Amino acid sequence: MLELKSLTKRFGDKIAVDAATFVVDRPMMIGIIGRSGAGKSTLLRMLNRLSDASDGHIFFDDTEITGLRGAARREWQSRCAMIFQQFNLVPRMDVVSNVLHGTLNRRSTFATMFNLYPQDDIHKAIEILDRLGIAEQAPKRAEALSGGQQQRVAIARALMQDPKIILADEPIASLDPMNAQIVMDALRRIHEEDGRMVIANLHTLDTARRYCDRVIGMRDGRIVFDGRPDQLTTGVARDIYGAGADFSEDATSTAIETLDRQQQETAKAKALV
């Protein structure tokens, strides 16, 4: 069980996250939505302990995460893997080595310096890449891959940690609609097949509705909505994004639906050949 109690982060006089409180009592896929600057990324960074909270507490299975230091903190960061919008890969390193970086917290400095990995870890990395549909990219440099492929490498690196929780900070913000769908499908599949908790910062309402079991809306650092995707009415959305926002049509959702139709039409055409 994951529990946040009045979690707060201040940067000088600015409150980035204001007394965030919620409980997740089982593995689920959670979307955090809100405008840029709402506090979404800061919240995830505190969960992963990349950033320390100014006040409040994080608990996971009765362990207080906010108080962890040293090796205990690094162990938590292995159990709570982070995926970033910018991928954070080593561009000139091959794909499989980037994936193996997910094991660094349990490897010696010597082994890390000389890129020495057990065969079992290498086989596991290839299996994870195969699961994500990019095993053939393993020997290539990360910089040679498309953005969508690089994000799947980042997901594979996170899975090498065998985490209880995956935190995804705007994982599709820089991707085209087709790759955005592939990445979100992968995260949803990981949640369903592995029973892992996935918490993703998302830009669009319909992406949250399409993939998430629960949605948390943030505005000016505060949680202003916490509920099921089907409760995301236009009125609620305006509470999150502001009164001037227009939710009559979500561009990302429309693009994904168009892609779905194109794939269905292509399949029908092949069937007729």
N, C-alpha and C positions, 0 to 999 in steps of 0.2 A: 504493500500500500504506500502511495506517495501522498504526502500531506504538506501543504504550505500554510504557515500561520503568520499573517501580517507581514509578509516579506516586503521589504522596502529597500530601495537603492537611491542614494542621493549623490549628485555630482555638484558640490558646492551648494548653492541655493536652489538648484533645480532638483525636483523629485522625479526621477525617471520611472520608478515603479513605486506605487503608493499602497502599501498594506495589502498586497495580493494574498488572498486566502482561498484555497480550494482543496478538495480531497479526491484522489483517484483510487478507488478500492479494488480495481481489477484491471488487467491489461486491456487497453482500448486504443483507438486512434483518435487523437484530439487535435483539432485545428484551433490555432490562436489567430484571430483576425483583428484588424485595426489599421488606421492610417500610419504612414511613416512617422516615427517619433512617438508612437503610442506606448512604447516600453516593451514590445514583444521580444526583441533580440536581447535586451538587458535581462529580461526574465529568464530566458533560456540559458544565458551565460551564468546567471546565479545558480540555476539548477545544476549545471555541469561543474560549478565551482571555478570557472574561468574568471569570474568576478565575485568578490565577496559582498555579501549583503550588508547594508548599513544597520538594519534592524530586522527582527523577525527570525523565523526558523523554517528549515526544511527537514522533514523526516521521511525515511524510507525503511519500511519493515522495522520500525521502532529504533532505528539508528538516526541520531541527529547529524545530518549532513553538513549543516552550517558550521559545526565545530571541528570538522576533520582537518588534520594537518599532515604534512609529509607523506609517508607511504600510504596512510589510510586515505588521504585525499586523492592520490594517484589511483588507488584501487577503485575508488568511487568513479573517477573519470573513465575507467575502463568499463565499468558496469553501466555507465550513462554516456553512451557515445554521441558525438556531435557531428553533424553534417552541415556544411556551410554553403552559402550562396556562391562563393567564389571558388568552391571545390577544395582549395588548399592542398593541392597535390604538388609533388616535386616535378616540374615540367620535363626536365631532361632525364628523369629516371624512368625505367620501364614500368609498365602497368602493374605487373605482379609484385615488383618491389614496393610500389606505392601501397598496394593492398597489404603487404606484409608489415608495413609500418604500423598497422593496427595492433601488432604484438609488442611494440617497443616498451610498454610499461612493464612487461614481464621478462624482458631480455637484458642481458648484461651490456655494459657500455662497450666492451671489447667486441662482442658479437655484432652490435649495432654498427660500430665503426667500419667493420670489414664485411658487412652485409652477409653475415653467416646465419642462415636459418635452417632449422631442422626440415628434413624432407616431408614430414607429416604436415608442417605448417605450409610448405609450398603446395602440396597436394590440396590442402584445404582451401588455399587462396584460389587455385584454379577451379575447384568445385564451386566456390561462391561466384566467381566470374561467369562460369557456365550457367549457373542458376539465373544470373542477371542478363544472360544472352550476349556476353562479350568475351567469352573465353579466347576467341581467336585474336583478340587485341592484346593478350598477355605480354608478348615480347616487344610490343611497340612502346615508344616513348609516350608519356602521358600527353605531351603537348601536340602530338599528331592526331589526337582524338577530337571528335566533335564535343560541344558543350554537354549534350545529353549523355554521351558515352563517359565523359569525365565525371559527371555527377554519379553515374552508376559505379564507377571505380571508387568514388568517395563512399558510397553506400557499402560496397564490398569491404573497404577498409574498416568501416564501422562494424560490420558483421564479424570481422576477424577478432574483434574484442569479445565476442559472445556476450553482448550487453543485455541487461534487463530492460533498459530504456534506450530508445533512439530519439535524439533531439535533432530536428531538421529546421535550420534557420533560413527561411525563404528558399527552399530547395529548387523551385522552378521559376524564380523571378527573372532569370536571365535566359530562359529557354524558349524556343518556339513551341507552338501548341502541340505538335506531334511528340517532341521530346518531353514536354511537360506531362503529357498523358502517360508516357512510358515510365517516367520516374515516379509519378504518383501511383500508378498501377503496381510498381515494384514495392513501394513502401506499404501499400495496403496489403499486398500478398505476404510480405514479411510479417506484418501484424497478425494476419489470419492464420498462416501456416506455422509460425514459430511461437505464437502467443506472446509476442513482445509488445510492450507499450511504445507507441509512437506519438510524439508531440511535435507538430509542425506549425511554424509560422507561415501563414498564407495570405496572399493579397486579395483574393476574390471570394465572394460569398458562395458562388456556385461550385467552386472547387471544394470548399469546406462541406457544402451540402452533399456533394457527390461522393466524397471519400471518408468523411469523418463520422464517428459515432457520437461525438460531443464537440461543441464549439464554445470557445471562450472569447468574448469580445473585449478589447481594451481601448480605452480612450484617455489620453492625458495621464497615462500611468496607472489608471484604475481599471479594475474589472467591472464592466458595466453590463455584461451578459454572460451567463453560464447555463447552457441547456442543450437540448437536442437540435440537430440541424433543421428539422421541420418547424421549429419555433422561431426560425430566423425570418420574421416577417419584415416587410418594408419599414414599418415603424421602428422595430428593434434595430434594423440596419442603420437607420438614420440616427439613432441614439449612439451607435458606434462610430459612424463615419461623418456625422454632421447633417444638419437639416437640408443643406443644399445639394446633397448627393442624390444621384439618379440611379435607381436600381431596376429600371424597367427592362433592361437587357444587360447581361454580363458578357463582355466581349470574349473572355477566356472560355466560358462555358459554351458560347455559340461556336467558337472555333473548334472545340473538342467535339461537339455534336456534329458539326460539318464533317470533321475527320471520320467520325464513326459512320456517317452515311456514305462517305466515299469508299471506306473499307468494305462496307456491306455491298455496295454496287459493284466493286471490283470482284468480290467473291462470287456474286451472282453471275457476272460476265464470264469468269473462269469456268463456272459450273456449266455454262451453256456451250463452251468451246468443245 
